[in-house]
Amino acid sequence: MKIIKKLDSYIIKKFLGTYVFAIILILAITIMFDINEKLDSFLKAPLKATVFDYFLNFLPYFANQFSPLFTFIAVIFFTSKLADNSEIIAMLSSGMSFPRLLRPYMLSATVIAIATYLLSAYIIPPANVKRIDYTNTYVKNKSVEYGTNIQLQVAKGEIAFMSRYDNGTRTGYKFSLESFKDKKLVSRLTAQSIRYDSLHKWQVRDYMIRDFKGPREEIRRGAKLDTVIPIEPRDFLIAKNDHEKMTTPDLAQYIARQKERGVANIKGFEIEYHRRFAMTAAAFILTLIGMALSARKVKGGMGVNIGIGIVLSFSYILFMTVTSSFAVSGLASPMVAMWIPNFIYAIIAIILYRRACKG
């Protein structure tokens, strides 16, 4: 029993050690390419902001985005080395079954999966706020500063409309808020402009309120009115990478709220939400594929296994990118689109594992 525990510890250390080494190596290469690409922007920005706001937040983000790649490369590399040194043959000859040999691999994959989920769900999103603010300020501004013809449901039976909204001045123009009861219009507020304060607090200017009470109509006018309307600019000014700033619970809440309001432009948020769970599960699937592929000696040595591993890992990431476009185009739901690669690669993993067991 002690020998098995030592072997478990040995494999786990090798797996996680190689995983961390692969991350450090690829991140070092990534930093060089990123500096070369954004050198002009980095020279304009303060050094402190570049180091602490950008790179300190970019590196964990990049490492987590490509965690399946690092996991697969780590498994292929160190398992091929074990097989090349006949260590796996010795383990199996001592009476250890192939499924038993898989256990420390799955334990290691569990550690990586938990770390991947916690990072993507809770730790990286707040860090992305600083990273994205930095790129918007010094590299390329991708934030959305205005919107036109904005219409959304702010609450049950209440529809808001703005002809235009300017985030720079936090002001919307030609605003209306209509309230319905039993599909009948009961109140309508119109204003020349509306200004956002904070926490759903808005100030309407040059307003008119029309209350419909049966055949009677009451009209009220005024210059200014402070009111609470349960919408924020982020509900309708949606930038391409806004979903990266939200923790998973915030993302789920935001998606549910936007669906209730009838906002259609939330595919990116739904894709990101399901991608986080799919990427977590990928750690187990790719570990199984990598272990089954490289546990036996092959005629070309380690190089063949590493080459196959790199091709398969990149194909997985490419496949996930392709299937995400299915969700954007409406060919598949975001959940199905994000899990298609896992389903296909899980089948590949089972086939390879069964062949390795018979091997």
C-alpha positions as CSV (number, residue, x, y, z in Angstrom):
1,M,0.0,0.0,0.0
2,K,2.9,2.3,0.8
3,I,4.4,1.7,-2.6
4,I,1.2,2.7,-4.3
5,K,0.9,5.8,-2.2
6,K,4.5,6.8,-3.1
7,L,3.8,6.1,-6.8
8,D,0.7,8.3,-6.6
9,S,2.7,11.1,-5.0
10,Y,5.4,10.7,-7.6
11,I,3.0,10.9,-10.5
12,I,1.1,13.8,-9.1
13,K,4.3,15.8,-8.5
14,K,5.5,15.0,-12.0
15,F,2.1,16.0,-13.5
16,L,1.6,19.3,-11.6
17,G,5.3,20.2,-11.8
18,T,5.3,19.8,-15.6
19,Y,2.0,21.7,-15.8
20,V,3.5,24.7,-14.0
21,F,6.7,24.5,-16.0
22,A,4.7,24.5,-19.3
23,I,2.8,27.5,-18.1
24,I,5.9,29.5,-17.2
25,L,7.6,28.6,-20.4
26,I,4.7,29.6,-22.7
27,L,4.0,32.7,-20.7
28,A,7.6,33.8,-21.1
29,I,7.2,33.5,-24.8
30,T,3.9,35.2,-24.8
31,I,5.3,38.2,-22.8
32,M,8.0,38.7,-25.5
33,F,5.4,38.6,-28.3
34,D,3.0,40.9,-26.5
35,I,5.7,43.4,-25.7
36,N,6.8,43.4,-29.3
37,E,3.2,43.9,-30.5
38,K,2.3,46.7,-28.1
39,L,5.6,48.3,-27.5
40,D,4.4,51.8,-28.6
41,S,1.5,51.6,-26.2
42,F,3.7,50.4,-23.4
43,L,6.1,53.3,-23.9
44,K,3.2,55.8,-23.6
45,A,1.9,54.3,-20.4
46,P,3.4,54.6,-16.9
47,L,5.6,51.7,-16.1
48,K,3.8,51.0,-12.8
49,A,0.4,50.7,-14.7
50,T,2.0,48.4,-17.3
51,V,3.4,46.1,-14.7
52,F,0.7,46.0,-12.1
53,D,-2.5,46.8,-14.0
54,Y,-1.7,45.0,-17.3
55,F,0.9,42.2,-17.0
56,L,0.0,41.2,-13.4
57,N,-3.6,40.6,-14.6
58,F,-2.9,39.5,-18.2
59,L,-0.7,36.5,-17.3
60,P,-3.2,34.7,-15.1
61,Y,-5.9,35.5,-17.6
62,F,-3.9,34.0,-20.5
63,A,-2.7,31.0,-18.4
64,N,-6.3,30.2,-17.5
65,Q,-7.6,30.7,-21.1
66,F,-5.2,28.0,-22.3
67,S,-5.3,25.7,-19.3
68,P,-6.5,22.7,-21.5
69,L,-3.4,23.2,-23.7
70,F,-1.0,23.3,-20.7
71,T,-2.7,20.3,-19.1
72,F,-2.5,18.2,-22.3
73,I,1.1,19.1,-23.0
74,A,2.1,18.3,-19.4
75,V,0.4,14.9,-19.5
76,I,1.9,14.0,-22.8
77,F,5.4,15.2,-21.9
78,F,5.9,13.6,-18.5
79,T,4.0,10.4,-19.3
80,S,6.0,9.8,-22.5
81,K,9.2,10.3,-20.5
82,L,8.0,7.7,-17.9
83,A,7.1,5.3,-20.7
84,D,10.5,5.9,-22.5
85,N,12.3,5.1,-19.2
86,S,10.2,1.9,-18.8
87,E,8.8,3.2,-15.5
88,I,5.2,2.6,-16.5
89,I,6.1,-1.0,-17.6
90,A,7.6,-1.5,-14.1
91,M,4.4,-0.2,-12.4
92,L,2.1,-2.4,-14.5
93,S,4.4,-5.4,-14.0
94,S,4.3,-5.0,-10.2
95,G,0.5,-5.7,-10.3
96,M,-0.9,-2.2,-10.8
97,S,-3.8,-2.2,-13.2
98,F,-4.2,0.5,-15.9
99,P,-7.3,1.9,-14.2
100,R,-5.4,2.1,-10.9
101,L,-2.5,3.9,-12.7
102,L,-5.1,6.5,-13.9
103,R,-6.0,7.5,-10.3
104,P,-3.2,9.9,-9.6
105,Y,-3.7,11.5,-13.1
106,M,-7.4,12.1,-12.2
107,L,-6.4,13.5,-8.8
108,S,-4.0,15.9,-10.5
109,A,-6.7,16.8,-13.1
110,T,-9.1,17.6,-10.2
111,V,-6.6,20.0,-8.7
112,I,-6.2,21.7,-12.1
113,A,-10.0,21.7,-12.7
114,I,-10.7,23.3,-9.3
115,A,-8.0,25.9,-9.8
116,T,-9.3,26.7,-13.3
117,Y,-12.8,27.1,-12.1
118,L,-12.0,29.3,-9.1
119,L,-9.7,31.5,-11.2
120,S,-12.3,31.9,-14.1
121,A,-15.3,32.3,-11.8
122,Y,-14.1,34.5,-9.0
123,I,-10.4,35.7,-9.2
124,I,-9.7,36.7,-12.8
125,P,-12.9,38.7,-13.5
126,P,-12.1,41.5,-11.0
127,A,-8.5,41.5,-12.3
128,N,-9.8,41.8,-15.9
129,V,-11.4,45.1,-14.9
130,K,-8.0,46.7,-14.4
131,R,-6.5,44.9,-17.5
132,I,-9.3,46.0,-19.8
133,D,-9.3,49.6,-18.4
134,Y,-5.6,49.7,-19.2
135,T,-6.0,48.5,-22.8
136,N,-8.9,50.9,-23.3
137,T,-6.7,53.8,-22.1
138,Y,-3.3,53.0,-23.6
139,V,-3.7,50.4,-26.4
140,K,-7.1,50.5,-28.1
141,N,-10.4,51.7,-26.7
142,K,-13.0,49.1,-27.2
143,S,-15.5,50.4,-24.7
144,V,-19.0,51.4,-25.9
145,E,-19.7,55.1,-25.1
146,Y,-23.0,55.7,-26.8
147,G,-26.1,53.9,-28.0
148,T,-29.1,54.7,-30.2
149,N,-32.7,53.5,-30.2
150,I,-32.5,51.8,-26.9
151,Q,-35.5,49.9,-25.8
152,L,-35.8,47.4,-22.9
153,Q,-38.1,46.1,-20.2
154,V,-37.0,47.6,-16.9
155,A,-39.6,45.8,-14.8
156,K,-42.7,43.7,-15.3
157,G,-45.1,45.8,-17.5
158,E,-42.6,48.7,-17.8
159,I,-40.9,49.5,-21.1
160,A,-38.2,52.2,-21.4
161,F,-37.0,53.9,-24.6
162,M,-34.1,56.3,-25.3
163,S,-33.4,57.8,-28.7
164,R,-29.7,58.2,-27.8
165,Y,-27.5,57.7,-24.7
166,D,-24.0,59.3,-24.2
167,N,-21.9,57.6,-21.6
168,G,-19.5,60.5,-21.5
169,T,-22.1,62.8,-20.1
170,R,-24.2,60.0,-18.6
171,T,-27.2,61.5,-20.4
172,G,-30.0,60.0,-22.5
173,Y,-32.2,62.0,-24.9
174,K,-35.9,61.7,-25.9
175,F,-36.7,59.3,-23.1
176,S,-40.0,57.5,-22.4
177,L,-41.2,55.1,-19.8
178,E,-44.5,53.3,-20.4
179,S,-46.4,51.3,-17.7
180,F,-48.9,48.6,-18.7
181,K,-51.4,46.7,-16.6
182,D,-53.3,43.8,-18.2
183,K,-51.9,44.9,-21.5
184,K,-53.4,48.3,-21.2
185,L,-51.3,51.5,-21.0
186,V,-51.8,53.1,-17.6
187,S,-49.0,55.7,-17.5
188,R,-46.5,57.3,-19.8
189,L,-43.5,59.4,-18.8
190,T,-41.7,61.4,-21.5
191,A,-38.6,63.6,-21.0
192,Q,-36.3,65.6,-23.2
193,S,-33.3,64.1,-21.4
194,I,-32.5,61.8,-18.5
195,R,-29.2,61.7,-16.5
196,Y,-27.8,58.6,-14.7
197,D,-26.6,59.2,-11.1
198,S,-25.8,55.9,-9.4
199,L,-27.5,52.7,-8.1
200,H,-30.5,53.0,-10.5
201,K,-31.0,56.7,-9.6
202,W,-31.9,58.9,-12.6
203,Q,-32.9,62.5,-13.0
204,V,-35.5,63.3,-15.8
205,R,-35.6,66.8,-17.2
206,D,-38.4,68.7,-19.0
207,Y,-40.7,65.8,-18.3
208,M,-44.4,65.1,-18.7
209,I,-46.3,62.3,-17.0
210,R,-49.7,61.2,-18.4
211,D,-51.8,58.9,-16.2
212,F,-54.7,57.1,-17.9
213,K,-57.5,56.4,-15.5
214,G,-60.3,55.0,-17.6
215,P,-61.7,57.7,-19.8
216,R,-59.9,60.4,-17.8
217,E,-56.3,61.5,-18.3
218,E,-54.1,63.3,-15.8
219,I,-51.1,65.3,-17.0
220,R,-48.2,66.5,-14.8
221,R,-45.2,68.5,-16.0
222,G,-42.0,69.6,-14.5
223,A,-38.4,70.8,-15.1
224,K,-36.6,68.1,-13.0
225,L,-37.6,64.9,-11.2
226,D,-35.3,62.5,-9.3
227,T,-36.6,58.9,-9.7
228,V,-35.5,55.3,-9.4
229,I,-35.5,53.2,-12.6
230,P,-34.0,49.7,-12.3
231,I,-31.6,50.0,-15.2
232,E,-27.9,50.9,-15.5
233,P,-25.9,52.0,-18.6
234,R,-24.2,48.6,-18.6
235,D,-27.5,47.0,-19.3
236,F,-27.6,48.5,-22.8
237,L,-24.1,49.7,-23.5
238,I,-22.5,46.3,-24.0
239,A,-18.9,46.1,-25.0
240,K,-17.2,43.1,-26.6
241,N,-15.3,42.0,-23.5
242,D,-17.7,43.1,-20.7
243,H,-18.5,39.4,-19.9
244,E,-14.9,38.9,-18.9
245,K,-15.3,41.4,-16.0
246,M,-18.1,39.5,-14.2
247,T,-17.8,36.7,-11.7
248,T,-19.8,33.6,-12.5
249,P,-22.7,34.4,-10.1
250,D,-22.8,37.9,-11.4
251,L,-22.8,36.6,-15.0
252,A,-25.7,34.2,-14.3
253,Q,-27.7,37.0,-12.6
254,Y,-27.0,39.5,-15.4
255,I,-28.0,36.9,-18.1
256,A,-31.3,36.2,-16.3
257,R,-32.1,39.9,-15.9
258,Q,-31.3,40.7,-19.5
259,K,-33.5,37.9,-20.8
260,E,-36.4,39.2,-18.7
261,R,-35.9,42.6,-20.2
262,G,-35.9,41.3,-23.7
263,V,-32.2,42.3,-24.5
264,A,-31.0,40.2,-27.4
265,N,-27.3,41.1,-27.5
266,I,-26.2,38.8,-24.7
267,K,-24.8,35.8,-26.6
268,G,-21.2,36.6,-25.6
269,F,-22.3,36.5,-21.9
270,E,-24.0,33.2,-22.3
271,I,-21.0,31.7,-24.2
272,E,-18.6,32.9,-21.5
273,Y,-20.8,31.4,-18.7
274,H,-20.9,27.9,-20.2
275,R,-17.3,28.1,-21.4
276,R,-16.1,28.4,-17.8
277,F,-17.8,25.1,-16.9
278,A,-16.8,23.4,-20.1
279,M,-13.1,24.4,-19.7
280,T,-13.2,23.0,-16.2
281,A,-14.4,19.6,-17.4
282,A,-11.8,19.6,-20.2
283,A,-9.1,19.0,-17.6
284,F,-10.3,15.5,-17.0
285,I,-11.0,14.7,-20.7
286,L,-7.7,15.9,-22.0
287,T,-5.8,14.2,-19.1
288,L,-7.4,10.9,-20.0
289,I,-6.6,11.3,-23.7
290,G,-3.0,12.3,-23.0
291,M,-2.4,9.5,-20.6
292,A,-3.9,6.8,-22.9
293,L,-1.9,8.1,-25.8
294,S,1.5,8.3,-24.2
295,A,1.5,5.5,-21.6
296,R,2.9,3.0,-24.0
297,K,6.3,3.1,-25.8
298,V,6.0,4.1,-29.5
299,K,8.4,3.7,-32.3
300,G,9.5,7.4,-32.7
301,G,10.0,8.0,-29.0
302,M,8.7,11.0,-27.0
303,G,8.7,13.3,-30.1
304,V,5.8,11.5,-31.7
305,N,3.7,11.6,-28.6
306,I,4.5,15.3,-28.0
307,G,3.7,16.1,-31.6
308,I,0.3,14.3,-31.4
309,G,-0.4,16.0,-28.1
310,I,0.2,19.5,-29.4
311,V,-1.9,18.9,-32.5
312,L,-4.8,17.5,-30.5
313,S,-4.7,20.2,-27.8
314,F,-4.6,23.0,-30.4
315,S,-7.4,21.3,-32.3
316,Y,-9.5,21.2,-29.1
317,I,-9.1,25.0,-28.6
318,L,-9.7,25.7,-32.3
319,F,-12.8,23.4,-32.2
320,M,-14.2,25.3,-29.2
321,T,-13.6,28.6,-31.0
322,V,-15.5,27.3,-34.1
323,T,-18.4,26.0,-32.1
324,S,-18.8,29.3,-30.2
325,S,-19.6,30.8,-33.6
326,F,-22.5,28.4,-33.8
327,A,-24.0,30.1,-30.8
328,V,-23.4,33.6,-32.2
329,S,-25.1,32.7,-35.4
330,G,-28.0,30.9,-33.7
331,L,-27.3,27.5,-35.0
332,A,-26.9,26.1,-31.5
333,S,-27.6,27.3,-28.0
334,P,-24.5,28.6,-26.1
335,M,-24.5,25.6,-23.7
336,V,-24.6,23.1,-26.6
337,A,-22.0,25.0,-28.6
338,M,-19.6,25.1,-25.6
339,W,-20.0,21.4,-24.7
340,I,-19.8,19.9,-28.2
341,P,-16.0,19.7,-28.1
342,N,-16.1,18.0,-24.7
343,F,-18.7,15.5,-25.9
344,I,-16.6,14.6,-29.0
345,Y,-13.3,14.5,-27.2
346,A,-14.8,12.5,-24.4
347,I,-15.7,9.8,-26.9
348,I,-12.1,9.9,-28.3
349,A,-10.8,9.6,-24.7
350,I,-13.0,6.5,-24.0
351,I,-11.9,4.8,-27.2
352,L,-8.2,5.5,-26.5
353,Y,-8.5,4.5,-22.9
354,R,-10.0,1.1,-23.8
355,R,-7.3,0.5,-26.4
356,A,-4.6,1.4,-23.8
357,C,-6.2,-1.0,-21.2
358,K,-6.1,-3.9,-23.7
359,G,-2.6,-2.7,-24.9
